[in-house]
Amino acid sequence: MTVEEYLDFEERSTTRHEYVDGEVFEMSGVTRRHNTISGNVYVRLRAAARGGPCRVHIAEVKLRAGRVIYYPDGMVACGPPPADERIEDAPSLVVEVLSPSTQSTDRREKLMVYKGIASVGGYLIIDQMQRRVDRHWKDINGEWRHDVILDDGAVPVSFESVSLTMTLDEIYEGVVFPTAEERLRLREEEAAYG
């Protein structure tokens, strides 16, 4: 399938799909926990971007990087908007909330793709099973760095001329973490997905 065929197909589809070099992958639904985390992050990013040149998106706007099209859980774009209203192609910050079925893709494939986009200065990978955020960012020399923020930590974020800090309390506000039994079931599902 070409990119144009995918965009036409996706416009008519009742479910969302991501596109990777000609192949189409159906996206699974999200949990309340996933949705709450995405919403919390969106609120903080939107408040920080208000009045400036940046656009903040949550889950429904596509990110296009060549022959790859994803639906990030969150995204900030600060340059001129592309002609196609459905797409951003030069984001400054990308956010993914982990799901058992997608976490290996988010941590490997998407990390590689996002690091390859010249405009991207940061990528946050937020765990929905525990208070943990993996932060990947470019330093002042353009080198990629990585750190892990746990428990009561805070996540420094910057885009355009905006710098903010999101505490894990803010990111996880209203989130009920899974019981031990649910975590075991989800680990089994994760193993099944490879």
N, CA, C and O of each residue as an XYZ file, in Angstrom:
776
protein
N       0.847     -1.180      0.000
C       0.000      0.000      0.000
C       0.894      1.245      0.000
O       1.861      1.318      0.759
N       0.575      2.201     -0.834
C       1.330      3.454     -0.844
C       0.836      4.349      0.295
O      -0.201      4.080      0.901
N       1.584      5.407      0.575
C       1.174      6.355      1.606
C      -0.183      6.960      1.255
O      -1.053      7.092      2.115
N      -0.356      7.327     -0.019
C      -1.620      7.926     -0.447
C      -2.774      6.938     -0.293
O      -3.858      7.322      0.146
N      -2.556      5.677     -0.645
C      -3.597      4.656     -0.472
C      -3.922      4.475      1.012
O      -5.087      4.338      1.386
N      -2.893      4.476      1.847
C      -3.112      4.353      3.280
C      -3.958      5.509      3.802
O      -4.917      5.287      4.541
N      -3.613      6.745      3.426
C      -4.353      7.912      3.916
C      -5.816      7.852      3.483
O      -6.704      8.217      4.253
N      -6.071      7.398      2.265
C      -7.444      7.253      1.781
C      -8.160      6.149      2.563
O      -9.301      6.323      2.990
N      -7.486      5.021      2.746
C      -8.037      3.893      3.511
C      -8.349      4.320      4.941
O      -9.417      4.009      5.470
N      -7.418      5.029      5.558
C      -7.568      5.437      6.955
C      -8.724      6.419      7.128
O      -9.415      6.405      8.146
N      -8.925      7.263      6.131
C     -10.020      8.242      6.171
C     -11.381      7.542      6.218
O     -12.321      8.061      6.821
N     -11.493      6.376      5.591
C     -12.754      5.632      5.528
C     -12.890      4.583      6.623
O     -13.974      4.029      6.808
N     -11.819      4.299      7.351
C     -11.822      3.222      8.333
C     -12.492      3.637      9.636
O     -12.426      4.798     10.040
N     -13.133      2.678     10.282
C     -13.732      2.937     11.595
C     -12.743      2.679     12.733
O     -13.009      3.044     13.878
N     -11.607      2.055     12.425
C     -10.543      1.850     13.413
C      -9.272      2.529     12.912
O      -9.110      2.754     11.713
N      -8.378      2.849     13.835
C      -7.129      3.503     13.456
C      -6.057      2.468     13.132
O      -6.025      1.375     13.698
N      -5.174      2.851     12.197
C      -4.065      1.997     11.770
C      -2.806      2.834     11.653
O      -2.859      4.006     11.280
N      -1.675      2.227     11.972
C      -0.397      2.868     11.717
C       0.186      2.257     10.453
O      -0.168      1.143     10.067
N       1.079      2.996      9.815
C       1.616      2.614      8.508
C       3.134      2.577      8.598
O       3.762      3.553      9.007
N       3.724      1.445      8.215
C       5.176      1.307      8.237
C       5.627      0.708      6.914
O       5.475     -0.489      6.673
N       6.185      1.563      6.058
C       6.785      1.153      4.795
C       5.902      0.188      3.991
O       6.354     -0.876      3.569
N       4.653      0.574      3.789
C       3.756     -0.223      2.961
C       2.851     -1.167      3.721
O       1.872     -1.664      3.164
N       3.161     -1.427      4.992
C       2.329     -2.327      5.793
C       1.459     -1.520      6.749
O       1.866     -0.471      7.248
N       0.250     -2.029      6.996
C      -0.718     -1.354      7.850
C      -0.965     -2.211      9.078
O      -1.170     -3.420      8.971
N      -0.945     -1.566     10.271
C      -1.118     -2.278     11.533
C      -2.272     -1.657     12.306
O      -2.250     -0.465     12.610
N      -3.287     -2.470     12.625
C      -4.429     -1.983     13.380
C      -4.003     -1.674     14.814
O      -3.238     -2.414     15.432
N      -4.518     -0.568     15.316
C      -4.195     -0.168     16.684
C      -5.248     -0.717     17.634
O      -6.439     -0.761     17.323
N      -4.773     -1.135     18.803
C      -5.698     -1.651     19.808
C      -6.288     -0.488     20.603
O      -5.789      0.636     20.543
N      -7.349     -0.774     21.343
C      -7.960      0.232     22.195
C      -7.081      0.544     23.389
O      -6.091     -0.142     23.643
N      -7.450      1.586     24.121
C      -6.657      1.983     25.283
C      -7.452      1.772     26.564
O      -8.679      1.677     26.547
N      -6.731      1.703     27.661
C      -7.350      1.560     28.979
C      -7.692      2.944     29.540
O      -7.218      3.961     29.034
N      -8.504      2.970     30.574
C      -8.780      4.229     31.265
C      -7.483      4.823     31.817
O      -7.281      6.036     31.787
N      -6.618      3.958     32.316
C      -5.335      4.404     32.874
C      -4.522      5.113     31.779
O      -3.993      6.201     32.006
N      -4.424      4.505     30.613
C      -3.704      5.067     29.471
C      -4.302      6.420     29.094
O      -3.571      7.388     28.879
N      -5.622      6.486     29.014
C      -6.314      7.704     28.624
C      -6.103      8.819     29.650
O      -5.903      9.975     29.276
N      -6.147      8.482     30.930
C      -5.936      9.475     31.989
C      -4.530     10.059     31.907
O      -4.351     11.273     32.007
N      -3.535      9.198     31.726
C      -2.148      9.666     31.626
C      -1.993     10.583     30.409
O      -1.418     11.665     30.519
N      -2.504     10.156     29.251
C      -2.411     10.987     28.044
C      -3.060     12.340     28.260
O      -2.509     13.367     27.865
N      -4.235     12.347     28.888
C      -4.939     13.593     29.154
C      -4.171     14.499     30.095
O      -4.095     15.707     29.872
N      -3.602     13.927     31.147
C      -2.821     14.713     32.108
C      -1.636     15.389     31.424
O      -1.358     16.563     31.670
N      -0.944     14.650     30.571
C       0.219     15.204     29.866
C      -0.237     16.290     28.898
O       0.390     17.346     28.812
N      -1.323     16.041     28.168
C      -1.842     17.030     27.227
C      -2.150     18.352     27.939
O      -1.776     19.420     27.454
N      -2.822     18.281     29.075
C      -3.201     19.495     29.813
C      -1.962     20.312     30.175
O      -1.952     21.532     30.009
N      -0.926     19.649     30.664
C       0.305     20.361     31.053
C       1.008     20.966     29.829
O       1.452     22.113     29.870
N       1.106     20.184     28.734
C       1.768     20.700     27.534
C       0.975     21.835     26.905
O       1.551     22.831     26.469
N      -0.336     21.691     26.858
C      -1.195     22.724     26.258
C      -1.098     24.028     27.049
O      -1.019     25.106     26.459
N      -1.103     23.937     28.368
C      -0.981     25.142     29.200
C       0.360     25.825     28.952
O       0.425     27.052     28.879
N       1.422     25.048     28.825
C       2.757     25.618     28.600
C       2.878     26.258     27.221
O       3.587     27.251     27.057
N       2.188     25.694     26.228
C       2.293     26.186     24.849
C       1.347     27.349     24.557
O       1.518     28.053     23.562
N       0.368     27.549     25.405
C      -0.671     28.568     25.152
C      -0.046     29.932     24.839
O       0.853     30.401     25.537
N      -0.552     30.551     23.768
C      -0.097     31.881     23.393
C       1.161     31.900     22.547
O       1.584     32.963     22.093
N       1.770     30.732     22.328
C       2.992     30.660     21.529
C       2.746     30.024     20.173
O       1.598     29.813     19.784
N       3.802     29.721     19.458
C       3.667     29.193     18.097
C       3.430     27.681     18.016
O       3.237     27.144     16.925
N       3.444     26.998     19.154
C       3.394     25.524     19.120
C       1.967     24.993     19.180
O       1.087     25.581     19.809
N       1.766     23.863     18.504
C       0.502     23.141     18.494
C       0.681     21.864     19.306
O       1.687     21.170     19.161
N      -0.288     21.552     20.157
C      -0.225     20.353     20.988
C      -1.347     19.417     20.545
O      -2.498     19.833     20.419
N      -1.006     18.164     20.314
C      -1.977     17.172     19.836
C      -2.019     15.979     20.780
O      -1.039     15.653     21.449
N      -3.168     15.347     20.812
C      -3.333     14.133     21.600
C      -3.941     13.051     20.706
O      -5.084     13.184     20.269
N      -3.214     12.020     20.439
C      -3.644     10.732     19.882
C      -4.290     10.695     18.502
O      -4.164      9.671     17.830
N      -4.958     11.717     18.040
C      -5.701     11.607     16.784
C      -4.977     12.171     15.572
O      -5.366     11.874     14.443
N      -3.941     12.970     15.766
C      -3.198     13.539     14.643
C      -2.018     12.624     14.336
O      -1.309     12.170     15.235
N      -1.826     12.364     13.042
C      -0.765     11.457     12.612
C       0.588     12.167     12.568
O       0.663     13.360     12.274
N       1.641     11.429     12.859
C       3.007     11.892     12.675
C       3.571     11.146     11.478
O       3.593      9.915     11.459
N       4.026     11.892     10.480
C       4.593     11.267      9.288
C       6.094     11.490      9.257
O       6.577     12.617      9.364
N       6.825     10.387      9.107
C       8.278     10.429      8.961
C       8.631      9.567      7.752
O       8.870      8.367      7.888
N       8.662     10.176      6.580
C       8.929      9.419      5.353
C       7.825      8.424      5.085
O       6.667      8.806      4.911
N       8.177      7.139      5.048
C       7.205      6.080      4.766
C       6.696      5.416      6.050
O       6.329      4.241      6.055
N       6.682      6.188      7.129
C       6.153      5.710      8.403
C       5.141      6.745      8.898
O       5.404      7.947      8.881
N       3.978      6.256      9.340
C       2.967      7.143      9.905
C       2.454      6.511     11.191
O       1.926      5.400     11.189
N       2.622      7.248     12.300
C       2.171      6.795     13.614
C       1.107      7.747     14.150
O       0.916      8.849     13.635
N       0.426      7.298     15.190
C      -0.473      8.134     15.988
C       0.141      8.228     17.387
O      -0.210      7.424     18.251
N       1.036      9.173     17.640
C       1.594      9.279     18.994
C       0.499      9.634     20.001
O      -0.509     10.244     19.647
N       0.708      9.248     21.243
C      -0.251      9.588     22.295
C      -0.238     11.081     22.586
O      -1.235     11.624     23.062
N       0.859     11.744     22.313
C       0.963     13.186     22.464
C       2.070     13.708     21.576
O       3.030     13.001     21.269
N       1.922     14.976     21.162
C       2.917     15.539     20.260
C       2.829     17.065     20.336
O       1.744     17.638     20.443
N       3.997     17.705     20.277
C       4.074     19.160     20.188
C       4.834     19.491     18.917
O       5.929     18.976     18.690
N       4.254     20.355     18.081
C       4.908     20.792     16.849
C       4.950     22.315     16.853
O       3.955     22.964     17.175
N       6.095     22.888     16.497
C       6.274     24.333     16.628
C       6.590     25.044     15.313
O       6.544     26.273     15.259
N       6.905     24.308     14.266
C       7.210     24.939     12.984
C       5.941     25.217     12.198
O       4.835     25.037     12.709
N       6.097     25.654     10.957
C       4.928     25.890     10.111
C       4.127     24.585      9.940
O       4.713     23.517      9.766
N       2.801     24.675      9.991
C       2.007     23.452      9.860
C       2.023     22.927      8.430
O       2.039     23.714      7.484
N       2.020     21.605      8.261
C       1.932     21.031      6.916
C       0.583     21.357      6.287
O      -0.359     21.726      6.990
N       0.488     21.224      4.975
C      -0.759     21.508      4.262
C      -1.867     20.539      4.660
O      -3.035     20.922      4.732
N      -1.504     19.290      4.919
C      -2.495     18.266      5.275
C      -2.859     18.407      6.754
O      -2.004     18.238      7.623
N      -4.116     18.715      7.035
C      -4.599     18.933      8.404
C      -4.507     17.703      9.297
O      -4.546     17.827     10.521
N      -4.387     16.529      8.709
C      -4.382     15.281      9.479
C      -3.005     14.905      9.991
O      -2.868     13.945     10.749
N      -1.970     15.657      9.584
C      -0.581     15.215      9.785
C       0.288     16.321     10.376
O       0.104     17.503     10.086
N       1.235     15.907     11.206
C       2.397     16.731     11.576
C       3.615     15.971     11.057
O       3.666     14.744     11.140
N       4.590     16.696     10.523
C       5.782     16.001     10.027
C       7.078     16.548     10.622
O       8.163     16.081     10.275
N       6.974     17.542     11.522
C       8.174     18.086     12.147
C       7.898     18.425     13.620
O       7.987     19.586     14.018
N       7.563     17.408     14.425
C       7.283     17.682     15.838
C       8.559     18.017     16.603
O       9.665     17.660     16.199
N       8.371     18.713     17.717
C       9.485     19.017     18.611
C       9.580     18.004     19.741
O      10.668     17.675     20.213
N       8.403     17.508     20.173
C       8.321     16.577     21.293
C       7.288     15.511     20.959
O       6.218     15.816     20.432
N       7.616     14.253     21.269
C       6.694     13.139     21.047
C       6.527     12.388     22.369
O       7.485     12.205     23.120
N       5.285     11.955     22.639
C       4.966     11.235     23.871
C       4.243      9.943     23.517
O       3.303      9.953     22.722
N       4.675      8.835     24.101
C       3.982      7.558     23.977
C       3.725      7.015     25.378
O       4.603      7.051     26.240
N       2.500      6.505     25.595
C       2.150      5.829     26.838
C       2.173      4.335     26.535
O       1.487      3.870     25.625
N       2.956      3.593     27.291
C       3.147      2.171     27.015
C       1.869      1.359     27.226
O       1.104      1.592     28.163
N       1.669      0.411     26.335
C       0.646     -0.625     26.470
C       1.363     -1.956     26.359
O       2.394     -2.032     25.692
N       0.854     -3.013     26.989
C       1.534     -4.304     26.893
C       1.789     -4.749     25.449
O       2.830     -5.336     25.155
N       0.848     -4.471     24.559
C       0.989     -4.945     23.176
C       1.908     -4.074     22.334
O       2.323     -4.502     21.257
N       2.242     -2.861     22.785
C       3.041     -1.957     21.956
C       4.362     -1.529     22.570
O       5.135     -0.817     21.928
N       4.640     -1.948     23.806
C       5.802     -1.367     24.468
C       7.124     -1.683     23.788
O       8.016     -0.834     23.798
N       7.296     -2.851     23.202
C       8.569     -3.113     22.529
C       8.704     -2.229     21.292
O       9.807     -1.781     20.978
N       7.607     -1.968     20.587
C       7.638     -1.063     19.433
C       7.963      0.358     19.887
O       8.782      1.037     19.269
N       7.320      0.809     20.971
C       7.564      2.163     21.479
C       9.010      2.344     21.925
O       9.595      3.406     21.715
N       9.587      1.320     22.535
C      10.945      1.431     23.085
C      12.036      1.220     22.039
O      13.166      1.668     22.232
N      11.718      0.550     20.940
C      12.757      0.252     19.937
C      12.488      0.971     18.619
O      13.163      1.942     18.278
N      11.484      0.475     17.878
C      11.211      0.993     16.533
C      10.879      2.485     16.555
O      11.474      3.269     15.816
N       9.928      2.871     17.403
C       9.524      4.275     17.427
C      10.657      5.163     17.952
O      10.833      6.282     17.467
N      11.414      4.691     18.917
C      12.565      5.444     19.407
C      13.522      5.750     18.258
O      13.985      6.881     18.117
N      13.815      4.749     17.442
C      14.718      4.932     16.311
C      14.137      5.928     15.302
O      14.844      6.814     14.821
N      12.847      5.778     14.986
C      12.204      6.683     14.026
C      12.188      8.112     14.561
O      12.552      9.043     13.843
N      11.773      8.295     15.809
C      11.672      9.641     16.367
C      13.033     10.312     16.466
O      13.148     11.510     16.206
N      14.057      9.570     16.835
C      15.405     10.145     16.886
C      15.885     10.566     15.497
O      16.730     11.453     15.377
N      15.353      9.937     14.454
C      15.740     10.258     13.084
C      15.044     11.481     12.507
O      15.388     11.911     11.405
N      14.080     12.054     13.211
C      13.383     13.258     12.754
C      14.156     14.468     13.274
O      14.271     14.660     14.484
N      14.679     15.273     12.372
C      15.575     16.371     12.748
C      14.957     17.333     13.756
O      15.665     17.846     14.623
N      13.667     17.588     13.664
C      13.018     18.565     14.542
C      12.783     18.047     15.958
O      12.586     18.843     16.876
N      12.801     16.739     16.151
C      12.478     16.160     17.460
C      13.630     16.397     18.434
O      14.776     16.023     18.184
N      13.281     17.030     19.548
C      14.273     17.268     20.595
C      14.029     16.446     21.835
O      14.867     16.411     22.736
N      12.863     15.769     21.892
C      12.556     14.962     23.058
C      11.506     13.911     22.765
O      10.612     14.108     21.942
N      11.635     12.788     23.460
C      10.689     11.686     23.346
C      10.471     11.126     24.739
O      11.415     10.675     25.388
N       9.225     11.154     25.202
C       8.875     10.622     26.517
C       8.136      9.309     26.356
O       7.184      9.215     25.582
N       8.576      8.292     27.089
C       7.906      6.993     27.113
C       7.381      6.811     28.528
O       8.151      6.667     29.477
N       6.059      6.820     28.657
C       5.423      6.806     29.974
C       4.809      5.442     30.239
O       3.998      4.952     29.453
N       5.196      4.839     31.336
C       4.696      3.524     31.736
C       3.337      3.695     32.407
O       3.168      4.584     33.243
N       2.369      2.858     32.052
C       1.064      2.956     32.712
C       0.899      1.948     33.845
O      -0.126      1.948     34.527
N       1.888      1.098     34.051
C       1.807      0.075     35.090
C       2.530      0.476     36.372
O       2.288     -0.102     37.431
N       3.416      1.464     36.276
C       4.171      1.948     37.426
C       4.569      3.390     37.171
O       4.480      3.872     36.042
N       5.005      4.076     38.208
C       5.421      5.475     38.079
C       6.833      5.513     37.498
O       7.823      5.509     38.229
N       6.903      5.551     36.181
C       8.189      5.531     35.490
C       8.051      6.229     34.140
O       7.135      5.944     33.369
N       8.978      7.150     33.868
C       9.040      7.817     32.574
C      10.466      7.708     32.058
O      11.414      8.077     32.751
N      10.616      7.205     30.846
C      11.906      7.216     30.154
C      11.945      8.485     29.321
O      11.083      8.706     28.470
N      12.940      9.309     29.568
C      13.078     10.566     28.829
C      14.296     10.485     27.921
O      15.418     10.277     28.382
N      14.061     10.650     26.633
C      15.137     10.728     25.643
C      15.138     12.170     25.143
O      14.079     12.694     24.797
N      16.289     12.821     25.097
C      16.344     14.195     24.645
C      17.702     14.490     24.027
O      18.698     13.820     24.301
N      17.706     15.534     23.171
C      18.948     16.016     22.576
C      19.553     17.058     23.494
O      18.868     17.971     23.955
N      20.846     16.914     23.755
C      21.527     17.920     24.567
C      21.927     19.113     23.685
O      21.610     19.133     22.496
N      22.611     20.091     24.251
C      22.944     21.305     23.495
C      23.892     21.034     22.330
O      24.009     21.860     21.424
N      24.567     19.887     22.344
C      25.454     19.508     21.243
C      24.747     18.639     20.199
O      25.367     18.193     19.234
N      23.446     18.402     20.398
C      22.695     17.582     19.450
C      22.839     16.090     19.687
O      22.398     15.291     18.861
N      23.452     15.695     20.809
C      23.615     14.283     21.143
C      22.396     13.797     21.930
O      21.867     14.511     22.782
N      21.961     12.575     21.632
C      20.814     12.014     22.348
C      21.246     11.494     23.712
O      22.276     10.831     23.845
N      20.445     11.804     24.715
C      20.658     11.360     26.090
C      19.413     10.632     26.564
O      18.348     10.732     25.955
N      19.564      9.894     27.665
C      18.438      9.131     28.209
C      18.538      9.122     29.726
O      19.619      8.948     30.289
N      17.400      9.312     30.377
C      17.341      9.075     31.806
C      15.980      8.492     32.152
O      15.047      8.523     31.349
N      15.889      7.961     33.364
C      14.661      7.336     33.845
C      14.223      8.083     35.090
O      15.015      8.275     36.013
N      12.970      8.503     35.122
C      12.420      9.212     36.261
C      11.430      8.285     36.941
O      10.514      7.771     36.299
N      11.609      8.066     38.247
C      10.802      7.109     39.000
C      10.132      7.752     40.206
O      10.547      8.809     40.681
N       9.089      7.089     40.688
C       8.447      7.350     41.975
C       7.974      8.792     42.156
O       6.899      9.149     41.673
N       8.764      9.632     42.849
C       8.353     11.007     43.136
C       9.127     12.014     42.302
O       9.178     13.194     42.649
N       9.727     11.568     41.212
C      10.570     12.440     40.397
C       9.785     13.430     39.557
O       8.555     13.469     39.592
N      10.527     14.230     38.801
C       9.953     15.227     37.907
C      10.641     15.124     36.549
O      11.826     14.801     36.461
N       9.878     15.405     35.495
C      10.364     15.251     34.123
C      10.578     16.632     33.510
O       9.607     17.350     33.272
N      11.834     17.023     33.249
C      12.076     18.287     32.546
C      11.720     18.119     31.069
O      12.097     17.127     30.445
N      10.997     19.085     30.514
C      10.570     19.036     29.117
C      10.825     20.400     28.503
O      10.604     21.426     29.146
N      11.295     20.415     27.244
C      11.441     21.699     26.560
C      11.084     21.538     25.089
O      11.323     20.494     24.482
N      10.511     22.593     24.534
C      10.226     22.685     23.108
C      10.141     24.166     22.769
O       9.683     24.977     23.575
N      10.595     24.509     21.555
C      10.660     25.902     21.131
C      11.340     26.682     22.246
O      12.447     26.314     22.640
N      10.738     27.733     22.770
C      11.357     28.484     23.866
C      10.672     28.167     25.193
O      10.794     28.926     26.155
N       9.953     27.045     25.244
C       9.208     26.659     26.442
C       9.982     25.594     27.210
O      10.447     24.612     26.633
N      10.112     25.797     28.498
C      10.676     24.783     29.382
C       9.705     24.598     30.530
O       9.240     25.574     31.119
N       9.399     23.365     30.847
C       8.530     23.089     31.977
C       8.986     21.805     32.643
O       9.762     21.030     32.085
N       8.491     21.606     33.830
C       8.754     20.377     34.553
C       7.418     19.770     34.924
O       6.582     20.425     35.546
N       7.216     18.521     34.544
C       6.011     17.786     34.923
C       6.399     16.800     36.008
O       7.272     15.957     35.803
N       5.758     16.901     37.152
C       6.044     15.927     38.210
C       5.319     14.626     37.888
O       4.342     14.620     37.139
N       5.795     13.544     38.446
C       5.090     12.279     38.253
C       3.717     12.335     38.902
O       2.791     11.668     38.440
N       3.565     13.125     39.974
C       2.239     13.303     40.565
C       1.273     13.899     39.551
O       0.112     13.494     39.499
N       1.731     14.855     38.743
C       0.881     15.465     37.717
C       0.586     14.486     36.580
O      -0.548     14.392     36.110
N       1.602     13.769     36.149
C       1.427     12.810     35.051
C       0.469     11.699     35.444
O      -0.358     11.276     34.636
N       0.575     11.222     36.682
C      -0.220     10.075     37.130
C      -1.430     10.466     37.979
O      -2.019      9.608     38.636
N      -1.807     11.736     37.977
C      -2.966     12.176     38.759
C      -4.217     11.399     38.351
O      -4.555     11.326     37.169
N      -4.898     10.820     39.338
C      -6.128     10.076     39.075
C      -5.934      8.668     38.556
O      -6.912      7.991     38.238
N      -4.697      8.210     38.462
C      -4.408      6.869     37.930
C      -4.457      5.846     39.057
O      -3.849      6.029     40.111
N      -5.182      4.779     38.815
C      -5.220      3.644     39.738
C      -4.370      2.551     39.104
O      -4.676      2.058     38.018
N      -3.309      2.184     39.792
C      -2.406      1.173     39.242
C      -3.004     -0.221     39.398
O      -3.824     -0.450     40.287
N      -2.598     -1.150     38.538
C      -3.178     -2.495     38.570
C      -2.789     -3.277     39.818
O      -1.751     -3.032     40.434
N      -3.648     -4.221     40.170
C      -3.360     -5.127     41.280
C      -2.273     -6.099     40.848
O      -1.914     -6.158     39.672
N      -1.754     -6.856     41.800
C      -0.729     -7.857     41.488
C      -1.262     -8.879     40.485
O      -0.531     -9.301     39.589
N      -2.527     -9.279     40.627
C      -3.114    -10.256     39.708
C      -3.218     -9.681     38.293
O      -2.934    -10.365     37.310
N      -3.625     -8.423     38.209
C      -3.740     -7.791     36.895
C      -2.366     -7.624     36.247
O      -2.220     -7.833     35.043
N      -1.359     -7.249     37.036
C      -0.002     -7.122     36.488
C       0.487     -8.458     35.954
O       1.123     -8.502     34.901
N       0.204     -9.550     36.657
C       0.598    -10.877     36.197
C      -0.089    -11.212     34.877
O       0.555    -11.700     33.948
N      -1.391    -10.953     34.790
C      -2.132    -11.223     33.551
C      -1.569    -10.392     32.400
O      -1.410    -10.903     31.292
N      -1.268     -9.123     32.649
C      -0.729     -8.266     31.610
C       0.670     -8.689     31.190
O       1.022     -8.578     30.015
N       1.480     -9.177     32.144
C       2.811     -9.693     31.775
C       2.686    -10.911     30.868
O       3.475    -11.085     29.938
N       1.683    -11.761     31.145
C       1.443    -12.923     30.299
C       1.023    -12.494     28.893
O       1.466    -13.078     27.904
N       0.163    -11.469     28.807
C      -0.244    -10.944     27.502
C       0.973    -10.368     26.762
O       1.143    -10.576     25.561
N       1.806     -9.647     27.503
C       2.999     -9.050     26.924
C       3.908    -10.132     26.345
O       4.435     -9.977     25.243
N       4.094    -11.228     27.084
C       4.927    -12.332     26.603
C       4.351    -12.935     25.331
O       5.091    -13.350     24.440
N       3.029    -12.980     25.251
C       2.382    -13.531     24.061
C       2.644    -12.656     22.835
O       2.707    -13.163     21.715
N       2.799    -11.332     23.042
C       3.061    -10.420     21.922
C       4.518    -10.397     21.545
O       4.874     -9.869     20.491
N       5.383    -10.963     22.389
C       6.805    -11.024     22.078
C       7.499     -9.804     22.492
O       8.710     -9.688     22.304
